[in-house]
Amino acid sequence: MKNIKIKLLVFTALCCVALLPMSCKKGFFDAVPDNLVTVDGVFQNRAQTERWLAGLYSSIPDPWDMPYNYINSITADEMDASNWTNPPINSGALNADQNSSGMNAFYEKIRLCTIFLENIDRNEEIKALVNGADLIKQYKGEAQFLRAYYYWIFMKQVGPVVIAPLKSASPEDNFQIPRSSWDESVAFVLAQMTEAEKNLPLNNYINGTADLDITKAGRINKIIVAAVKSQILLYHASPLFNGNTELSDFKNLDGKQLFNQTYDATRWKAAADAAKAAIDLAEANGKAIYKVSSTTPFKAAFLSCRDLFWSGWKTEGVWLRSSTSISGSWESSAVPRSTQGTGYNGLAVVQGLVDDFRMADGSNINESAVYKENTYTNTGNEYYVAGTNTMYTNREPRFYADVTFNGAVNPAVAKTGANNARVEFFNTGTSGKAGVPRDWPKTGYTVRKNIHPTFSMNPYVTVARPAMLIRLAELYLNYAEALNESDPGHPDVLKYLNLIRNRGGLPDLATGINQADLRKQIRLERRIELCYEGGNRYYDVRRWKIPNLPGSNQGGAFYGMNMDAGTSLSDPSFHVRTVAFTRASWQRRFYFLPYGQNEMDRNKQLVQFPGY
C-alpha cells in the first residue's frame, strides 16, 4: 500500500464534511508536491487521518436536499416539482444511462472505507494518545459500519448488489463479479454492522463524562447501528423481498436466483425483535417521543409535530445529519411567494396525500359528516383564515403542520400587506399561477413540514438544525408493523401505534381490530407521520408491492385544485379536483433503479434488472 497515491481532487472533496468535529483547513494540500498525497502520509498524521474519516460520512444522503438532489418524494405519491425538475422515472424514460442511484459515489466511499480500515492501525500519533487504542477501535467501527451502510442504501435502490472484496483493489484484481443474491447481500451487511458494533461507543459522550457531546452529532454509535438493523430486517421481511415469485426471472448469468422464491414468516419476528431492541436501547439512553404542552390538546399536538424538527431532535432523533440543506433548499423551495423576500413556492403536495390526513376526531374524510368541499368557513383561527374551504377545516393537527393550502396562515414570515398573512393559491392570488412562469405548485398545495415560522428569504433568516435520518417514531412504526405480521393481536401493536397517533392528536384505535385492518392503519400512519422524510413513502409502497393500487399508485394521473381558475379565496372554480400532472404508468422495472451503463460495460458478470 505504500506506493498508492490518491489524486488531490478526489481527496479534497472528502475532507470538508460537517458531520464530524474535524474541519478542513483552507490550503490543506497547498504544499503537497505534484498535487498528490500518499496514503502513508495521511495515516501517519492524526489530523489527516481524521479528515479522511470525516470524508467517509459525506455521501450519506441529505433527506431535505429537495427537489434537485434527493428526489424520492417527488417521484412518489407525495410531492411534485415538475415546474422545475422532473426525474426520468416520472416520464418512464429512466434507463441505465440516466441512473440516479449515486452508484459511483457509493462504491468510491466503500473503497475509501476499506483503505481506511487497512491503514488506521499504522497511525502512531493516535496510538500515543491516552485513549489512543480506544479511538482506533472506534474509528474502525465507524468506517466498517459506513461501508456496510453504503451497501444498504445502494441495495434499497438497485436490489441485490455486487459486493466488492474486503480489501483495496489493485489494477491486477478481477473486477468481473456477479451480483450477490438479496439474501446474501442482507446477510453481508448485517454481519458487517454487527462486527462494527463491537468497536463503537454506546452513545457520543464527552470524554470521561456521562454528558452527550453535541459536536459528535451523527457519529456512529450502538444506538444508530440498532436502528439501521431494524430498518434492514423490516425490509427483508416485506413482500418485495420475501418469497417474491413475480421476480423469478431475475437471475445471474449462471442461473442463480437473486430473490428467494419461498416466503419465510420468521423474518417478521426477526424484524419485530430488532425494532424492539432498538427502541429499548434508544429509550434507555434518554430518547423519547417529543411532546410539548399547550393550552388545548389540539394545539399541543400541532406544536409537538411542527416543532419536532427544530426543538425535538435532541429528544427524538436517533441518527442525525448535522450538515443539511433544510434552510438552503427545502424551506426556500417550499414557502409561498407571499413570504418575506418571495419564496419559490413549488414543492407541491399531491391531492391523494391531502385526502389521507384524517379529521380531528380520527375519522377519514369519506366517513366524516362534517367534511364538505362546497362550503366556506365564516371564522378563522391560527391555522386558516375566514373564507377558507371547509375541506381544510376540522382536520387532524398534523395536517396543519405538514400541508399549506389555499387560505392557510403563512408558514413563515409574511410580506407586509393585508393578504400576505394568508396563502392564496387560486389563479390570481399572491402565490397563484398567474403572473409567474414556474414558481407555483401544480396541485394548489405546498409542503409545510420543517419550515420554521421565523424563516425569511430577504433578509435571510433561518434556524439551524440537523436532519433526523432516523427518529424514534419510525422505530415505533417498524415495531408495530413487524409485530402485526409476526404475532397479530399482540398488545404492543396497538400500544406503539397509538403512541404515534396520540402525539399527533388522534384518539386510540379500538381494540379487537383484525390483522388486515390494522395493517391498513399502520401503513396509513407511516404515510402521514413520515411524509416527505427520508424517502420512506417511496420505499414503503415498493416493499409492500402496492405501487399500482388505488390509493398508492405511483403512476398515472395525480390530482390537485384547479390552478387555472379562481379570482378570490372562496372562489368555487379553484376548489375543483383537477388532473394536475400525469406520470408514466407503473412498470415492474420501477421497483428498482438500473445499474449504470458504465458499470454494465465494465463488469460482464453483472446482470441488469429486467426491463432496463
C-alpha positions in Angstrom: 0.0 0.0 0.0 3.0 2.3 0.5 3.1 3.4 -3.2 -0.6 4.0 -3.6 -1.4 7.7 -4.4 -4.7 9.5 -4.3 -5.4 12.4 -6.6 -5.9 15.7 -4.8 -9.2 16.4 -6.5 -10.8 13.3 -5.0 -9.3 13.6 -1.6 -10.2 17.3 -1.0 -13.8 16.6 -2.0 -13.9 14.2 1.0 -12.3 16.4 3.7 -14.8 19.2 4.2 -17.7 17.4 6.0 -19.7 18.9 8.8 -20.8 15.6 10.3 -17.6 15.3 12.4 -15.9 17.9 14.6 -12.9 17.9 12.3 -13.0 20.7 9.8 -10.9 21.1 6.7 -8.5 24.0 6.7 -8.1 26.1 3.6 -4.9 25.3 1.8 -4.5 21.9 3.5 -2.8 20.4 0.4 -1.1 23.5 -0.8 2.4 22.3 0.0 2.0 18.8 -1.4 4.3 18.3 -4.5 2.6 17.4 -7.8 -0.9 17.7 -6.3 -0.5 14.2 -4.9 -0.6 12.8 -1.4 0.4 9.3 -0.4 -1.7 7.0 1.8 1.4 6.7 4.0 1.4 10.5 4.6 -2.3 10.5 5.5 -2.1 7.7 8.0 1.0 8.9 9.8 -0.8 12.2 10.8 -3.7 12.3 13.2 -5.4 15.3 11.6 -5.2 14.0 8.1 -6.5 10.6 9.2 -9.4 12.1 11.0 -10.2 14.2 7.9 -10.3 11.0 5.9 -12.7 9.6 8.4 -14.8 12.7 8.2 -14.9 12.3 4.4 -16.4 8.8 4.8 -19.6 10.4 6.0 -20.1 12.8 3.1 -22.2 10.5 0.8 -24.9 9.9 3.4 -27.9 11.4 1.6 -29.3 14.6 2.9 -33.1 13.9 3.1 -34.0 17.6 2.9 -31.9 18.4 -0.1 -35.0 18.7 -2.3 -36.0 18.9 -5.0 -32.8 18.6 -7.1 -30.7 16.1 -5.3 -32.9 14.0 -3.0 -35.7 13.1 -5.4 -37.6 10.2 -3.8 -40.5 12.3 -2.6 -41.0 14.0 -6.0 -41.2 10.6 -7.7 -43.6 9.1 -5.1 -47.2 9.9 -4.4 -46.3 12.7 -2.1 -44.9 15.6 -4.0 -44.3 17.2 -7.4 -41.8 19.7 -8.5 -42.2 19.3 -12.3 -42.3 23.1 -12.9 -38.6 22.9 -12.0 -37.4 19.4 -12.4 -38.9 16.0 -13.3 -36.8 12.9 -12.9 -36.8 10.4 -15.8 -38.7 7.8 -13.8 -41.8 10.1 -13.8 -41.9 10.1 -17.6 -40.9 6.4 -18.0 -37.7 7.4 -19.7 -35.4 6.0 -16.9 -32.6 3.9 -18.3 -29.1 2.7 -17.4 -27.6 5.9 -18.9 -29.7 8.1 -16.7 -29.1 6.2 -13.5 -29.8 8.4 -10.4 -28.7 5.9 -7.8 -25.4 7.6 -6.9 -23.7 4.3 -7.5 -20.3 5.7 -8.3 -20.2 7.8 -5.1 -21.3 4.8 -3.0 -18.6 2.5 -4.5 -16.0 5.2 -4.1 -16.9 5.6 -0.4 -16.9 1.8 0.1 -13.3 1.7 -1.4 -12.2 4.6 0.8 -13.7 2.9 3.9 -11.7 -0.2 3.1 -8.4 1.8 2.6 -9.1 3.5 6.0 -9.6 0.1 7.7 -6.4 -1.3 6.2 -4.3 1.6 7.4 -5.7 3.2 10.6 -3.7 0.8 12.8 -0.4 2.4 11.5 -1.2 5.8 13.0 1.3 6.1 15.8 0.3 9.6 16.6 -3.2 8.5 17.5 -1.9 5.4 19.3 0.2 7.6 21.5 -2.8 9.4 23.0 -4.0 8.4 26.4 -7.2 7.0 24.8 -5.5 6.2 21.5 -6.3 2.5 21.4 -10.0 3.2 22.1 -10.0 5.9 19.4 -8.5 3.4 16.9 -11.2 0.9 17.7 -14.0 3.5 17.4 -12.7 4.8 14.1 -12.6 1.3 12.7 -16.1 0.6 13.9 -17.4 3.8 12.2 -15.7 3.0 8.9 -16.8 -0.6 8.9 -20.4 0.4 9.6 -20.3 3.1 7.0 -19.0 0.7 4.4 -21.9 -1.6 5.1 -24.4 1.3 5.2 -23.4 2.5 1.8 -24.1 -1.0 0.5 -27.5 -0.9 2.3 -28.7 2.4 0.7 -27.5 1.1 -2.6 -29.4 -2.2 -2.1 -32.6 -0.2 -1.4 -32.2 1.5 -4.8 -31.0 -1.3 -7.1 -31.8 -4.6 -5.2 -29.1 -7.3 -5.0 -25.7 -5.7 -5.4 -22.2 -6.6 -6.5 -20.1 -6.9 -3.3 -16.5 -5.9 -3.7 -13.7 -7.8 -1.9 -13.0 -6.5 1.5 -9.6 -5.2 0.5 -8.5 -2.3 -1.5 -8.3 -3.1 -5.2 -5.2 -3.1 -7.4 -5.2 -3.0 -11.2 -4.5 -6.7 -11.4 -7.6 -7.7 -9.5 -10.6 -9.4 -11.1 -13.5 -7.0 -11.3 -15.8 -9.4 -13.1 -18.1 -10.0 -10.1 -21.8 -11.1 -10.3 -24.5 -9.8 -8.1 -24.9 -11.5 -4.7 -28.5 -12.6 -4.1 -30.7 -10.4 -2.0 -30.5 -12.7 1.0 -26.7 -12.8 0.7 -26.5 -9.0 0.4 -28.6 -8.6 3.6 -26.5 -11.2 5.5 -23.3 -9.5 4.5 -24.5 -6.0 5.5 -25.9 -7.3 8.9 -22.7 -9.2 9.6 -20.5 -6.2 8.9 -22.7 -4.0 11.1 -22.7 -6.5 14.0 -18.9 -6.7 13.8 -18.6 -2.9 13.7 -20.9 -2.5 16.7 -18.4 -4.2 19.0 -16.0 -1.3 18.5 -18.5 1.5 18.8 -19.5 3.5 21.9 -23.0 3.2 23.2 -23.5 6.9 22.7 -21.5 10.0 21.9 -20.3 11.2 25.3 -17.8 13.8 26.3 -14.6 12.0 27.3 -14.7 10.9 30.9 -18.3 12.0 31.5 -21.9 10.8 31.0 -22.8 14.0 29.1 -23.6 13.9 25.4 -21.1 15.7 23.1 -23.2 17.7 20.7 -20.1 18.2 18.5 -20.3 14.5 17.7 -23.9 14.5 16.5 -24.2 12.0 13.7 -21.2 9.9 14.7 -22.0 6.2 14.5 -22.8 4.5 17.9 -24.5 1.4 19.0 -27.9 3.1 19.1 -27.6 4.0 15.4 -26.5 0.6 14.5 -29.5 -1.0 16.2 -31.9 1.4 14.4 -30.4 0.7 11.0 -30.6 -3.0 11.6 -34.3 -2.6 12.4 -34.9 -1.0 9.1 -32.9 -3.6 7.2 -34.8 -6.5 8.8 -38.2 -4.8 8.2 -37.4 -4.5 4.5 -36.1 -8.1 4.4 -39.4 -9.4 5.7 -41.6 -7.4 3.3 -43.3 -8.8 0.3 -40.9 -7.4 -2.3 -38.0 -9.3 -0.7 -39.7 -12.3 0.9 -40.8 -15.0 -1.4 -41.4 -12.7 -4.4 -42.3 -15.0 -7.3 -43.0 -12.1 -9.5 -39.2 -11.6 -9.8 -38.4 -15.3 -10.6 -36.9 -14.2 -13.9 -34.2 -12.1 -12.2 -31.2 -14.3 -12.2 -27.4 -14.1 -12.7 -25.9 -15.4 -15.9 -25.3 -18.8 -14.3 -29.0 -19.1 -13.5 -28.6 -18.2 -9.8 -31.9 -16.9 -8.4 -31.4 -13.4 -7.0 -34.7 -13.3 -4.9 -35.7 -16.1 -2.6 -38.9 -17.6 -4.1 -40.2 -19.1 -0.8 -41.9 -16.9 1.8 -40.3 -17.0 5.3 -42.7 -15.9 8.0 -39.9 -15.9 10.6 -38.4 -12.8 9.0 -41.2 -10.8 10.5 -40.3 -12.0 14.0 -36.7 -11.1 13.5 -37.8 -7.6 12.3 -40.0 -7.2 15.4 -37.3 -8.3 17.8 -34.8 -5.9 16.2 -37.1 -3.0 16.3 -38.0 -3.6 20.0 -34.3 -3.9 20.8 -33.6 -0.6 19.0 -36.4 1.1 20.9 -35.3 -0.2 24.3 -31.7 0.8 23.7 -32.7 4.3 22.5 -35.2 4.9 25.4 -32.7 3.6 27.9 -30.4 6.3 26.7 -32.8 9.1 27.0 -34.7 9.1 23.7 -38.5 9.7 23.8 -41.3 10.8 21.6 -41.2 14.6 21.6 -44.2 16.3 23.1 -45.0 19.8 24.2 -47.8 21.1 26.4 -50.2 23.9 25.4 -53.5 25.5 26.2 -55.5 22.8 24.4 -54.8 19.2 23.4 -55.2 20.1 19.7 -52.6 22.9 19.9 -50.3 20.7 21.9 -50.4 18.1 19.2 -49.9 20.6 16.5 -46.8 22.1 18.2 -45.4 18.7 19.1 -45.5 17.8 15.4 -44.4 21.2 14.0 -41.6 22.0 16.4 -40.2 18.4 16.5 -37.7 19.3 13.7 -36.0 22.2 15.4 -36.9 21.7 19.1 -37.3 18.0 19.4 -34.4 16.5 17.6 -32.4 16.1 20.8 -35.3 14.1 22.3 -36.5 12.0 19.4 -33.6 12.0 16.9 -31.8 8.6 16.8 -29.4 9.4 14.0 -28.7 12.9 13.0 -27.1 14.5 10.0 -25.7 17.9 11.1 -24.9 19.1 7.6 -28.2 19.6 5.8 -29.9 21.7 3.2 -33.1 22.3 5.2 -32.6 26.1 5.0 -30.7 26.4 1.8 -33.1 24.3 -0.3 -36.1 22.9 1.4 -37.5 26.0 3.1 -36.9 28.4 0.3 -38.4 26.0 -2.2 -41.4 25.3 -0.1 -42.6 28.6 1.3 -45.2 30.6 -0.7 -44.4 33.7 -2.7 -46.1 35.8 0.0 -43.2 35.0 2.3 -40.9 38.0 3.0 -38.3 38.1 0.2 -40.6 35.9 -2.0 -40.4 32.2 -1.6 -40.0 29.8 -4.6 -43.4 28.2 -3.9 -43.0 25.0 -5.8 -42.8 21.8 -3.7 -46.4 20.7 -4.4 -48.3 18.2 -2.3 -50.5 15.7 -4.2 -54.2 15.6 -3.5 -54.1 12.0 -2.5 -51.8 12.8 0.5 -54.0 15.7 1.4 -57.0 13.4 1.4 -55.3 10.8 3.6 -54.9 13.1 6.6 -57.8 12.3 8.9 -60.3 14.6 10.5 -59.8 15.9 14.0 -61.8 13.0 15.5 -59.7 10.4 13.7 -62.2 9.5 11.0 -61.3 9.6 7.3 -62.8 12.3 5.1 -65.1 9.8 3.3 -66.8 8.7 6.6 -67.0 12.2 8.2 -70.3 14.0 8.4 -68.6 17.4 8.7 -66.2 17.1 5.7 -67.5 19.3 2.9 -65.9 20.6 -0.3 -68.5 23.1 -1.4 -68.8 25.4 1.6 -66.6 28.0 3.2 -65.9 28.9 6.9 -67.0 32.2 8.3 -64.4 32.2 11.0 -60.7 31.9 11.1 -58.1 30.7 13.6 -54.3 30.4 13.9 -54.3 27.7 11.2 -56.5 29.3 8.5 -58.5 32.5 7.7 -62.2 33.2 7.3 -63.3 32.3 3.7 -61.3 29.0 3.6 -62.9 26.0 2.0 -64.3 23.6 4.7 -62.4 20.7 3.2 -59.5 22.2 5.1 -61.3 22.7 8.4 -61.6 20.3 11.3 -58.6 18.2 10.2 -56.1 16.5 12.4 -53.3 18.6 13.8 -50.6 17.1 11.6 -52.5 18.4 8.5 -51.8 21.9 9.7 -48.2 21.2 10.4 -47.5 19.4 7.1 -49.6 21.0 4.3 -50.0 24.6 3.2 -53.4 25.1 1.4 -55.4 27.9 0.0 -56.4 30.0 3.0 -53.8 28.7 5.3 -51.9 31.1 7.6 -48.4 31.8 6.0 -46.0 29.2 7.4 -43.1 31.7 7.5 -42.6 35.5 7.9 -45.1 37.1 5.6 -44.6 40.2 3.4 -46.2 43.4 4.6 -49.7 43.8 3.1 -53.2 42.8 4.0 -53.3 39.5 2.1 -49.8 38.2 2.7 -50.5 36.8 6.1 -52.7 34.2 4.4 -51.7 31.9 1.5 -53.5 32.4 -1.8 -53.1 29.6 -4.4 -56.1 30.5 -6.6 -55.0 31.6 -10.0 -54.7 35.4 -9.4 -53.7 35.0 -5.8 -50.4 36.1 -4.2 -49.0 32.6 -4.8 -51.1 31.6 -7.7 -50.2 30.7 -11.3 -51.0 34.0 -12.9 -48.0 36.3 -13.5 -45.1 33.9 -12.9 -43.7 31.3 -15.3 -42.7 28.5 -12.9 -42.9 29.4 -9.2 -46.3 27.9 -8.4 -47.4 24.5 -7.2 -49.3 22.4 -9.8 -51.6 20.9 -7.2 -52.5 24.0 -5.3 -50.7 22.9 -2.1 -47.2 23.2 -0.9 -45.3 21.3 1.8 -45.2 22.8 5.3 -43.3 20.3 7.4 -40.0 21.5 8.8 -40.5 25.2 7.9 -39.6 27.4 10.8 -42.1 30.2 11.4 -39.3 32.8 11.6 -38.0 31.8 8.2 -37.5 34.7 5.8 -35.9 34.9 2.3 -34.8 38.6 2.5 -33.5 39.4 4.9 -32.3 35.8 5.1 -33.4 34.3 8.5 -33.2 30.7 9.3 -32.9 28.5 12.4 -30.0 26.0 12.0 -30.8 22.4 13.0 -29.7 18.9 12.0 -31.7 16.5 9.9 -33.1 13.4 11.6 -32.1 10.4 9.4 -33.9 8.1 11.8 -36.2 9.1 14.7 -37.8 7.1 17.4 -41.3 7.4 15.8 -40.0 5.4 12.8 -38.8 2.7 15.2 -42.2 2.5 16.8 -43.9 2.1 13.4 -41.3 -0.5 12.4 -42.1 -2.5 15.5 -45.9 -2.2 15.1 -45.8 -3.3 11.5 -43.5 -6.3 12.1 -45.3 -7.4 15.2 -48.7 -7.2 13.5 -47.3 -9.6 10.8 -45.5 -12.0 13.2 -47.8 -12.0 16.2 -51.2 -10.5 15.3 -53.2 -9.5 18.4 -50.1 -8.7 20.5 -51.0 -5.7 22.7 -47.8 -3.9 21.7 -49.1 -3.4 18.2 -51.8 -1.0 19.4 -49.6 0.4 22.2 -46.9 1.7 19.9 -49.2 2.7 17.1 -51.4 4.6 19.5 -48.3 6.4 20.9 -47.8 8.0 17.5 -51.5 8.7 16.9 -51.8 10.3 20.4 -48.8 12.6 19.8 -50.5 13.6 16.5 -53.7 14.5 18.4 -55.7 11.4 17.4 -57.5 9.0 19.8 -56.6 5.4 20.4 -57.7 2.8 17.9 -60.3 0.4 19.3 -59.1 -3.0 20.5 -60.1 -6.1 18.5 -59.2 -4.8 15.1 -58.3 -7.7 12.8 -54.8 -8.1 11.3 -55.7 -6.9 7.8 -57.5 -3.7 9.0 -54.6 -3.0 11.5 -52.2 -3.4 8.6 -54.0 -0.7 6.8 -53.9 1.6 9.8 -50.2 1.1 10.3 -49.5 1.8 6.6 -51.6 4.9 6.8 -49.8 6.1 9.9 -46.4 5.7 8.2 -47.8 7.6 5.2 -48.8 10.6 7.4 -46.2 10.6 10.2 -43.2 10.1 7.9 -44.4 12.1 4.9 -41.6 13.7 2.9 -39.0 12.2 5.2 -36.1 10.1 4.0 -37.8 8.5 1.1 -39.9 6.4 3.4 -43.0 6.5 1.2 -41.0 5.8 -2.0 -39.6 2.6 -0.5 -42.7 1.6 1.5 -45.0 1.3 -1.5 -42.4 -0.8 -3.2 -41.6 -3.2 -0.4 -45.3 -3.7 0.2 -45.8 -4.3 -3.5 -48.7 -1.8 -3.8 -47.3 0.8 -6.2 -50.0 0.2 -8.8 -53.0 0.0 -6.5 -55.6 2.7 -5.9 -54.6 5.0 -3.0 -50.9 4.2 -3.5 -50.4 4.4 -7.3 -47.0 5.7 -8.4 -48.1 6.4 -12.0 -50.9 7.8 -14.0 -52.9 11.0 -13.2 -52.3 12.9 -10.0 -54.8 15.5 -8.8 -54.9 18.9 -7.1 -57.0 22.0 -7.2 -57.6 24.0 -10.4 -54.7 26.4 -10.6 -56.1 27.9 -13.8 -59.1 29.2 -12.1 -60.1 31.5 -9.2 -60.1 35.2 -8.5 -60.8 35.1 -4.8 -60.1 33.0 -1.8 -63.6 31.4 -1.7 -63.9 31.0 -5.5 -65.5 27.6 -6.1 -63.9 27.4 -9.6 -60.5 26.9 -7.9 -61.7 24.3 -5.4 -62.3 21.6 -8.1 -60.4 18.3 -8.2 -58.3 18.6 -11.4 -55.6 16.5 -13.0 -52.5 18.4 -12.0 -49.9 16.3 -13.8 -49.5 12.8 -15.2 -46.7 10.4 -14.8 -45.9 7.2 -16.7 -48.0 4.2 -15.8 -46.3 1.9 -13.2 -44.0 -0.6 -14.7 -42.4 -3.6 -12.9 -38.9 -2.3 -13.6 -39.6 0.7 -11.4 -39.2 -1.4 -8.3 -35.5 -0.7 -8.6 -33.2 1.7 -10.4 -30.8 0.3 -13.0 -27.2 -0.2 -12.5 -25.3 2.5 -14.5 -24.4 1.5 -18.1 -20.8 2.4 -17.4 -20.7 -0.4 -14.7 -22.5 -2.8 -17.0 -19.9 -2.2 -19.7 -17.0 -2.8 -17.3 -18.4 -5.8 -15.5 -19.6 -8.5 -17.9 -20.9 -10.7 -15.0 -23.3 -8.1 -13.9 -27.0 -8.6 -15.0 -29.3 -5.6 -15.3 -32.7 -5.6 -13.6 -35.3 -6.9 -16.1 -36.9 -4.1 -18.2 -33.8 -1.8 -18.5 
